[in-house]
Amino acid sequence: ARDESTDEPEDDAALKRYVDSLGVYVRDYSSWDVTPDYYKNQQWHNIVASPETGRSRILEDNEPVPDTGMVIEFPNDFYPQAERDPEGFIRDIAGIAMDAVSPFIVKRNAIDEMMLPDVPAMFDKQEWDTDTDIKINWEGLTELTVYNDPTPICCPNAVRHVHLDMSKRWDATGFCCAHIGGVMKINRVDDDSKLQYTELVPVFHIDGLLRIVAPQSGDIEHQKVRELVYRLQAGGIPIRSVAMDQWCAPPNLQLFKRKGLKTKEISVDRKLDPYLLLRTAIYEKRIVVGKYDILREELRALELTPDGRKVDHPIHGGKDMADVLCGSVFYLNTEGKIAGPQIVPSKGISVLPSIAGKSK
């Protein structure tokens, strides 16, 4: 499993086998672990690192050590580096890998801020294998009109889009249902003239996310994934379009098209533009989504490849959910339409004050 043109392993599994074949054992040590006697007479400090939040800070001299997070003791020689770049200090000098080496989304707090606990979940689980049942949270998603027809609680006039990242067995299938929930005014600066201007840009509401995995009995059943889309349609969610990556796209998109859905093949890996758009929307607080742990961890772990042409995941990670969120935002930004001033956020949720319309 080698690329003859570059003499490098082709995939992660091949890379592991290649490294194992060399008989090399790699271990990172801090400088004070290697030469402890040199630093023993120095003043020592504590820095606390939280893998959950990705934030690190130096503790005050008399500050008690917290119960949560990883506490690292280090000598005074390294205080300037720890103060200047806590995360870089922990990774590069203390020798502890906390997160992505070259994170694509640097502003980690923006990921947490877009996930609102009051946004209802579309499904009763975050991960589903197609051999088990899955329930749709109709009570949190829809309400009856005066004509007794189900309609979405959030933005009832906005059509929905579904993005799928299909797989068979070894990778997970990602599912994302989303819509445009209004517009925001964003102040920008022209790169050439350096003049400021105001742009009207969409706000994206994420109705539902789901990670679909293969059952122990075999492969992911694509028919059941398609049936999930049809169930949502029948229950009052106005899904009008479906997009997918190129893998297994033609047969699935043909079947969706026969059901009257608009279809499109979209890859978020061929060009960097989709992920650049996603990152901008996250930084500008234009994405509203519920708490979804799998998505949060994937977004935090995204890395920019050394050539700067692609966003990738760590060797032992994945980005199925990040890909479907990215694909949904990219599709809605290029193909979506604003339904009008009657677009409103979900009941009881104050989303963004500049969204068109007003909250119920």
C-alpha positions as CSV (number, residue, x, y, z in Angstrom):
1,A,0.0,0.0,0.0
2,R,2.5,2.6,-1.2
3,D,2.4,5.5,-3.7
4,E,5.3,4.7,-6.0
5,S,5.6,8.3,-7.2
6,T,6.2,9.6,-3.7
7,D,7.4,6.5,-1.9
8,E,4.9,7.3,0.8
9,P,2.1,5.2,2.4
10,E,-1.3,5.8,0.7
11,D,-3.6,5.8,3.7
12,D,-3.6,5.9,7.5
13,A,-3.6,2.1,7.9
14,A,-0.7,1.8,5.5
15,L,1.2,4.5,7.4
16,K,0.8,2.7,10.7
17,R,2.0,-0.6,9.2
18,Y,4.9,1.3,7.6
19,V,6.0,2.9,10.9
20,D,5.5,-0.4,12.8
21,S,7.8,-2.1,10.2
22,L,10.6,0.3,11.0
23,G,10.7,-0.9,14.6
24,V,10.7,2.7,15.9
25,Y,9.3,3.8,19.2
26,V,8.5,7.5,19.5
27,R,7.9,9.3,22.8
28,D,7.8,13.0,23.6
29,Y,9.4,14.3,26.8
30,S,9.6,17.7,28.2
31,S,13.0,19.4,28.6
32,W,12.8,19.2,32.4
33,D,12.0,15.4,32.3
34,V,15.1,14.8,30.3
35,T,17.4,16.9,32.5
36,P,15.7,17.2,35.8
37,D,18.8,18.2,37.8
38,Y,19.3,21.3,35.8
39,Y,16.0,22.8,36.8
40,K,15.6,21.5,40.4
41,N,16.6,24.8,42.1
42,Q,14.3,27.0,40.0
43,Q,10.9,28.3,40.9
44,W,8.2,26.1,39.5
45,H,4.7,27.0,38.1
46,N,1.6,25.2,37.3
47,I,-0.4,25.4,34.0
48,V,-3.8,23.8,33.7
49,A,-4.9,22.4,30.4
50,S,-8.5,21.3,29.6
51,P,-8.9,18.9,26.7
52,E,-12.6,19.6,26.8
53,T,-12.4,23.3,26.2
54,G,-9.0,23.6,24.6
55,R,-8.2,26.5,26.8
56,S,-5.0,26.6,29.0
57,R,-3.8,29.1,31.6
58,I,-1.0,29.6,34.1
59,L,-2.2,29.3,37.7
60,E,-1.3,32.1,40.1
61,D,1.4,31.2,42.7
62,N,-1.1,30.7,45.6
63,E,-4.1,29.5,43.4
64,P,-5.4,26.1,44.3
65,V,-5.1,23.4,41.7
66,P,-8.5,22.7,40.1
67,D,-10.1,19.3,40.2
68,T,-10.7,19.2,36.4
69,G,-8.2,19.5,33.6
70,M,-4.6,18.4,33.3
71,V,-2.1,20.3,35.5
72,I,1.5,20.5,34.3
73,E,4.3,21.7,36.5
74,F,7.2,23.5,34.7
75,P,10.3,25.5,35.7
76,N,10.7,29.2,35.6
77,D,13.0,29.2,32.5
78,F,9.9,28.4,30.3
79,Y,7.5,30.9,31.9
80,P,7.7,33.4,28.9
81,Q,6.8,30.7,26.4
82,A,3.9,29.4,28.5
83,E,2.6,33.0,29.0
84,R,2.8,33.9,25.3
85,D,1.3,30.7,23.9
86,P,-0.2,28.3,26.5
87,E,-1.4,25.7,24.0
88,G,1.8,25.8,21.9
89,F,3.9,25.5,25.1
90,I,1.9,22.4,26.3
91,R,2.2,20.7,22.9
92,D,5.7,21.7,21.7
93,I,7.7,22.1,25.0
94,A,5.8,20.0,27.5
95,G,5.4,17.2,24.9
96,I,1.7,16.7,25.4
97,A,-0.6,16.6,22.4
98,M,-3.9,18.3,23.4
99,D,-5.5,19.0,20.1
100,A,-5.0,19.5,16.4
101,V,-1.4,20.5,15.5
102,S,-2.5,23.1,13.0
103,P,-6.2,23.8,13.8
104,F,-8.3,25.0,11.0
105,I,-10.8,26.7,13.3
106,V,-8.6,28.7,15.7
107,K,-11.4,30.5,17.6
108,R,-12.5,27.4,19.5
109,N,-15.0,29.4,21.6
110,A,-17.0,30.2,18.4
111,I,-17.8,26.5,18.1
112,D,-19.2,26.4,21.6
113,E,-21.1,29.6,21.1
114,M,-23.0,28.4,18.0
115,M,-24.4,25.4,19.9
116,L,-27.4,26.4,21.9
117,P,-28.8,24.1,24.5
118,D,-32.4,25.2,23.9
119,V,-32.5,24.1,20.2
120,P,-34.5,20.8,20.1
121,A,-32.9,17.7,18.7
122,M,-34.4,16.2,15.6
123,F,-33.8,12.6,16.7
124,D,-33.7,10.7,19.9
125,K,-30.0,9.8,19.5
126,Q,-26.9,11.4,18.0
127,E,-25.6,8.1,16.5
128,W,-27.7,5.4,14.8
129,D,-27.1,2.1,13.2
130,T,-29.6,1.1,10.6
131,D,-30.5,-2.2,12.3
132,T,-32.1,-0.3,15.2
133,D,-35.1,2.0,15.5
134,I,-34.8,5.8,15.5
135,K,-37.4,8.2,16.8
136,I,-38.1,11.7,15.4
137,N,-38.8,14.4,17.9
138,W,-42.0,15.6,16.3
139,E,-43.1,17.5,19.3
140,G,-40.0,19.8,19.2
141,L,-40.0,20.1,15.5
142,T,-43.5,20.7,14.3
143,E,-46.9,22.1,15.2
144,L,-50.3,22.0,13.6
145,T,-51.7,24.8,11.5
146,V,-55.3,26.0,11.6
147,Y,-55.9,23.5,8.9
148,N,-54.5,20.7,11.1
149,D,-51.5,20.2,8.9
150,P,-48.0,19.8,10.5
151,T,-45.6,22.6,9.9
152,P,-42.1,23.4,11.3
153,I,-42.0,25.4,14.5
154,C,-38.7,27.0,13.4
155,C,-39.0,29.2,10.2
156,P,-42.2,27.6,8.9
157,N,-41.8,29.3,5.5
158,A,-38.2,28.2,4.9
159,V,-37.6,25.1,2.7
160,R,-35.2,22.5,4.0
161,H,-32.0,21.0,2.6
162,V,-30.4,17.7,3.4
163,H,-26.8,16.9,2.9
164,L,-25.5,13.3,3.1
165,D,-22.0,11.9,3.2
166,M,-22.7,8.3,2.3
167,S,-20.5,5.4,3.4
168,K,-20.8,1.6,3.4
169,R,-19.2,0.1,6.5
170,W,-15.9,1.4,7.7
171,D,-16.7,5.1,7.8
172,A,-19.9,6.7,9.2
173,T,-22.6,8.3,7.1
174,G,-23.3,11.9,8.0
175,F,-26.8,13.5,7.8
176,C,-27.6,17.2,8.2
177,C,-30.9,18.9,7.6
178,A,-30.7,22.7,7.5
179,H,-32.4,25.9,6.2
180,I,-31.8,29.6,5.9
181,G,-33.2,31.3,9.0
182,G,-32.8,34.9,8.0
183,V,-30.1,37.5,7.1
184,M,-27.5,39.6,8.9
185,K,-25.6,42.7,8.0
186,I,-21.9,42.2,8.1
187,N,-19.3,45.0,7.8
188,R,-16.5,44.0,5.5
189,V,-13.3,45.5,4.0
190,D,-12.5,45.3,0.3
191,D,-9.1,43.6,-0.2
192,D,-8.1,45.9,-3.1
193,S,-9.4,49.3,-2.2
194,K,-9.5,48.8,1.6
195,L,-12.9,50.5,1.7
196,Q,-15.5,49.3,4.1
197,Y,-18.9,48.1,2.9
198,T,-21.9,46.3,4.3
199,E,-23.0,42.9,3.0
200,L,-26.3,41.1,3.6
201,V,-25.5,37.5,4.4
202,P,-27.6,34.4,5.3
203,V,-28.0,32.9,8.8
204,F,-28.1,29.1,8.8
205,H,-30.3,27.1,11.2
206,I,-29.4,23.4,11.6
207,D,-32.6,21.4,12.1
208,G,-31.0,18.0,12.7
209,L,-27.7,16.1,12.7
210,L,-27.1,12.4,12.8
211,R,-24.1,10.1,12.6
212,I,-25.1,6.8,11.0
213,V,-22.9,3.7,11.5
214,A,-22.9,0.2,10.1
215,P,-24.7,-2.5,12.2
216,Q,-22.8,-5.5,13.4
217,S,-24.7,-7.6,10.8
218,G,-23.3,-5.8,7.8
219,D,-23.3,-2.6,5.9
220,I,-25.2,0.7,6.3
221,E,-28.5,0.3,4.4
222,H,-28.8,3.3,2.1
223,Q,-32.5,2.6,1.6
224,K,-33.1,3.3,5.3
225,V,-31.2,6.5,5.1
226,R,-33.4,7.6,2.2
227,E,-36.5,6.5,4.1
228,L,-35.5,8.8,6.9
229,V,-35.6,11.7,4.6
230,Y,-39.0,10.6,3.3
231,R,-40.3,10.2,6.9
232,L,-39.3,13.8,7.7
233,Q,-41.1,15.0,4.6
234,A,-44.3,13.1,5.4
235,G,-44.3,14.5,8.9
236,G,-44.2,18.2,7.8
237,I,-40.5,19.1,7.3
238,P,-40.5,20.8,3.9
239,I,-37.3,19.1,2.5
240,R,-36.9,20.2,-1.1
241,S,-33.3,19.3,-2.0
242,V,-30.6,16.7,-1.2
243,A,-26.9,16.9,-2.0
244,M,-24.1,14.3,-1.6
245,D,-20.4,13.8,-2.1
246,Q,-19.5,11.8,-5.2
247,W,-19.2,8.4,-3.4
248,C,-22.4,6.5,-4.2
249,A,-24.0,9.7,-5.3
250,P,-25.5,8.8,-8.8
251,P,-27.8,5.9,-7.7
252,N,-29.0,7.6,-4.5
253,L,-29.5,11.0,-6.1
254,Q,-31.4,9.4,-9.0
255,L,-33.8,7.9,-6.5
256,F,-34.2,11.2,-4.6
257,K,-34.9,12.9,-7.9
258,R,-37.7,10.5,-8.7
259,K,-39.3,11.6,-5.5
260,G,-39.4,15.2,-6.8
261,L,-36.3,16.5,-4.9
262,K,-33.8,18.8,-6.3
263,T,-30.4,17.0,-6.2
264,K,-26.8,18.0,-6.6
265,E,-23.3,16.4,-6.2
266,I,-21.1,18.5,-3.9
267,S,-17.6,17.7,-2.6
268,V,-16.2,19.7,0.3
269,D,-12.8,18.1,-0.2
270,R,-11.9,19.1,-3.8
271,K,-11.6,22.8,-3.0
272,L,-11.0,24.8,0.2
273,D,-13.9,27.2,-0.5
274,P,-16.7,25.3,1.3
275,Y,-14.7,25.0,4.5
276,L,-13.6,28.6,4.3
277,L,-17.2,29.6,4.0
278,L,-18.1,27.4,7.0
279,R,-15.4,28.9,9.2
280,T,-16.4,32.5,8.3
281,A,-20.0,31.7,9.2
282,I,-19.0,30.2,12.5
283,Y,-16.8,33.2,13.4
284,E,-19.6,35.6,12.4
285,K,-22.1,33.7,14.5
286,R,-24.3,32.9,11.6
287,I,-24.9,29.3,12.4
288,V,-27.5,28.1,15.0
289,V,-27.3,24.5,16.0
290,G,-28.2,22.4,19.1
291,K,-25.7,20.7,21.3
292,Y,-24.0,18.0,19.4
293,D,-20.9,16.5,20.9
294,I,-19.7,14.6,17.9
295,L,-19.8,17.7,15.7
296,R,-18.1,19.8,18.3
297,E,-15.1,17.4,18.6
298,E,-14.8,17.0,14.8
299,L,-14.7,20.8,14.2
300,R,-12.1,21.3,17.0
301,A,-9.9,18.6,15.5
302,L,-9.9,19.8,11.9
303,E,-6.5,20.6,10.5
304,L,-5.2,22.4,7.4
305,T,-2.9,20.2,5.4
306,P,0.7,21.4,5.0
307,D,0.1,22.5,1.4
308,G,-2.8,24.6,2.5
309,R,-5.2,23.1,0.0
310,K,-7.4,20.9,2.1
311,V,-9.0,20.5,5.5
312,D,-8.4,17.1,7.0
313,H,-8.9,15.2,10.2
314,P,-6.4,13.6,12.5
315,I,-5.2,10.1,11.8
316,H,-7.4,8.6,14.5
317,G,-10.4,10.9,14.0
318,G,-13.1,11.6,11.5
319,K,-15.0,14.5,10.0
320,D,-18.2,13.0,8.7
321,M,-20.4,15.4,10.7
322,A,-18.2,18.4,9.9
323,D,-18.4,17.5,6.2
324,V,-22.3,17.4,6.1
325,L,-22.5,20.7,8.1
326,C,-20.0,22.2,5.6
327,G,-21.9,20.9,2.6
328,S,-25.3,22.2,3.9
329,V,-23.9,25.7,4.6
330,F,-22.2,25.7,1.2
331,Y,-25.3,24.6,-0.7
332,L,-27.7,27.0,1.1
333,N,-25.3,29.8,0.6
334,T,-25.1,29.2,-3.2
335,E,-28.5,27.7,-4.0
336,G,-30.8,28.7,-1.1
337,K,-33.4,31.5,-1.1
338,I,-34.7,33.7,1.7
339,A,-38.3,33.0,2.3
340,G,-39.1,36.4,3.5
341,P,-39.7,38.5,6.6
342,Q,-41.9,35.9,8.2
343,I,-38.9,33.6,8.9
344,V,-38.7,33.3,12.6
345,P,-36.5,31.3,15.0
346,S,-37.7,28.4,17.2
347,K,-40.2,29.2,20.0
348,G,-38.5,30.4,23.2
349,I,-35.1,30.8,21.6
350,S,-33.4,34.2,21.2
351,V,-31.2,33.4,18.2
352,L,-29.8,36.6,16.8
353,P,-31.3,40.1,17.0
354,S,-30.5,40.9,13.4
355,I,-32.3,38.0,11.9
356,A,-35.1,39.0,9.6
357,G,-38.4,38.8,11.3
358,K,-39.1,38.5,15.1
359,S,-39.3,35.6,17.5
360,K,-42.6,34.0,18.4
